[in-house]
Amino acid sequence: MNTETNNIVTLEHVHKEFVLSKAVTVKVLNDINLTIKEGELVAIIGPSGSGKSTLMNLIGCLDTPSTGTYLFNGKNVGTMDDDALAELRSTEISFIFQSFHLLQGKSVYQNVMLPLQYQRTFKGDYREKVEKALKEADMPENRWNYKPNLLSGGQRQRVAIARALVAQPKLLLADEPTGNLDSKTGENVLDALIKLNREHGTTVVIVTHDNSITEVVDRTIRIVDGLIQQD
């Protein structure tokens, strides 16, 4: 851990571009300098095409910068090989996606257990971890054996939250977590994320175009055309 600053995320002069052809290169992120401290509740806000999803993918180690430096918990991500990155993603970073990404053929309980089964280093009690995560996400126990297609949208998002939590990540990234939900259900999901941050100290980063989320987070980072306009 970076004990001097307690920064879990440090981006220094990060650029990201995509080469579409020999003649066409698209610049998506331009000279991003950003830190996120352990335990913060942060929103990254921006319109479609602003670069916010690309920034989330870099923070979540799903992609790497074209140039610049990314330190996760004081460790230089750019020096890690594929195995080290995979281990980092499976143990220290979790994701919640707008479309839930649940396996339809598996029960709620089985979906939440999956991250532990993928962890090569996990040697604990599966049952204890899964039940703890489901309770933290406020998922009713009488739904644990249901398949996802029998759940409401809000319940499916709570399963996604529990699955993200089961590995007890240091960083939770939520990509448009309320995007497919009605306003009341969306508020309930946000309440669950806020509770995780406040009661368990999980660093939560919400990536969204929904400006109303700025009212409930500690800090808002606004990105436009690949540039941080406000922090």
C-alpha positions, 0 to 999 in steps of 0.5 A: 500500500502507498502509505504516504498518500493512501492513494489507491489510484494515481494517473500521471500524464496518461494518454490513450489513443486507438489506431484504426488504420495506418492513416487514422488514429483516434485520441481518446484521453489527453494528459490525464492527471488524477488521484483517488484516495482509499475510501473515497466515493467518486463519480466520473461524469461525462457525455457519451464519447467523452472518454469516461468509459475508456478511463474506467477501463484503464483504472480497472486494468482492462486496458493500458495507457498509450503513454503515461504512468498508472500506479494502483495502490503504489504499484506500477501497473505498466510493469506487470505481466498478463498474469499479474494483471489478471491476479490484480483484477480478480483480487483487488478490483471489481466491476458492476456493469449496466447490463449486469453480466449475470450467467442465466443458467446459474442461480444467484448464489452460484453467480456470486461464488464465481469470482472466488472460483476464479481466484487461484489463491483463494483458500477460505470458506466459499459459503461464508464469503458468498452469504456475507456478500449477499447480505451486504448487498441486501439481497433477500435470502429467499431469492438466493436459489433463483435464476436471474431471469426470475428477478427484477432489474433492481434485484439483478443489480444487487446480485451484481453488487454482491458478486463484485463484493465477494472478493472484498476488493479494494476498488469497486468500479460501477459503470452506469449502475442505474442506467437500465433501472427506474428511478426508485430502483436506481435510488435503492442501488445507489443507496447500496453502493453508498452503504458499502462505501460508508460502512465497509470503507470500499473505494467506489468509483461510479462512471455515469452521464447522470448528473444527479449522482453528483449530489450523493458522492464525495467528489465529482470528476467531469471529463469532456473530449478526453480532458478533465474539465472539473475535479 
